Each structure stands twice: as C-alpha cells, then as structure tokens.
Amino acid sequence: MDILETIVFIGSIFIVIYLFIMQPNQIKGASMEPSFYSGEYILTSKITYRFRSPHRGDVIVFKSPKNPDIDYIKRIMGLPGDQVMVKNSDLYINGQLLQENYTSAKINLWEGGFLRDGVPATIPRNEIFVMGDNRPRSSDSREFGPVPLDSIIGQVFFRYFPANKMGQVKNPVPQGFQSLLPSFQVLHQLTYFSARVF
C-alpha cells in the first residue's frame, strides 16, 4: 500500500505541475527557425504572466486562432496599444525601427493579410502581435491579426532537447525595449493575468 500511495502522490504532483505550472512542448515545423528547429523540446511556463506582463521578444505558446486544438509557438512583437508597421521589409514598433538579429529572412507580407506595407496597425487592448522568426514560413499576426491574451498557454523558458542546445531561452530584444508600457497598462496587464484562476 505504501508503494501505491507513493505512486499516486507523485502522479498527483506531476498532474498539478502539468496543468498549472509548466508543460513540455515539441517544436513542429519551421516557423521559428533559426531559433528553434522542428523536433526540439521546450518547457513552457504557465505562471510567468501571473507575476509580470508579456514582453516584446518573449517566445510563447498559444492556441491557434484558426484551430484552438492546435498550439502555435511565436515571438511577441507588439503589445496592447502598440502601433506595428512593416515598411520595406523592416519592422517598426511605435515608429521605432526594431533591429532583429534572430530572424532568418526579411519580413514579407501577404495580399489580404492583416498588415499592409507602410500602414501602421494599432494593437487592441488585451491582444498582442506575434511573429515567427522564420518570416517567409510563418503563419502569424501579419496574416490573421492580433492574438487575445487569454489564448496564451505560457512563456517558453527552457529548451531541454537536443542536449547540445539545452538551456534557458533568452529574450533577444534589447531590455529597454521589451516592455515600454505606460504604468497604467502594466497594472492592467498584471491585474488581468492575476484574475485568471488556477
């Protein structure tokens, strides 16, 4: 009986961790190359945004707006209230050019997509703008528009396979540019995530 109780206890801890704290995910597809490659395994924190608001440059896992049964992995590029613009294949956030050294190619846009070249788009409240690092091969906010905050599963914080790439996933966006939000918006975001119960 002691062995059975131990197994049940360990199993319960695992379930709690998986449901409420963090979960493993496998990278599928090429949309985040060269940062992540198909077949790699990552850990996603479900509690990060209970303690702080999302930052530009964070890699997140979220429910696909096209099919909620599918999880997407992308990078946050625009926060609520931001003006996002792609002009001549460069990304501008609130009129400021963002230098990106983690992408595999210049930014392209699609006919009929959410963004048009040279036209700023304002991200609505409680939504974010996401993009894959492999811009030509990523279906993201350029196409389907901003993503609701409540569709976020969590922040990617650790890669554990392959072994030669094991380690913390770092935000490549300059720290001073990650979360330039008015204080009331930061408070709103923290309140919003804190209100989401376990």
Buried (B, 14 or more C-beta within 10 A) or exposed (E): EEEEEEEEEEEEEEEEEEEEEBBEBEBEBBBBBEBBBEEBBBBBBBEBBEEBBBBBBBBBBBBBBEEEEEBBBBBBBBBBBBBBBBEEEEBBBBEEEBEBEBBBEEBBBEEEBBBBEEEBBBBEEEBBBBBBBBBEBBBBBBBBBBBEBEBBBBBBBBBEBEEEEEEEBEBBBEEEBBBBBEEEBBEBBBEBBEEEEE
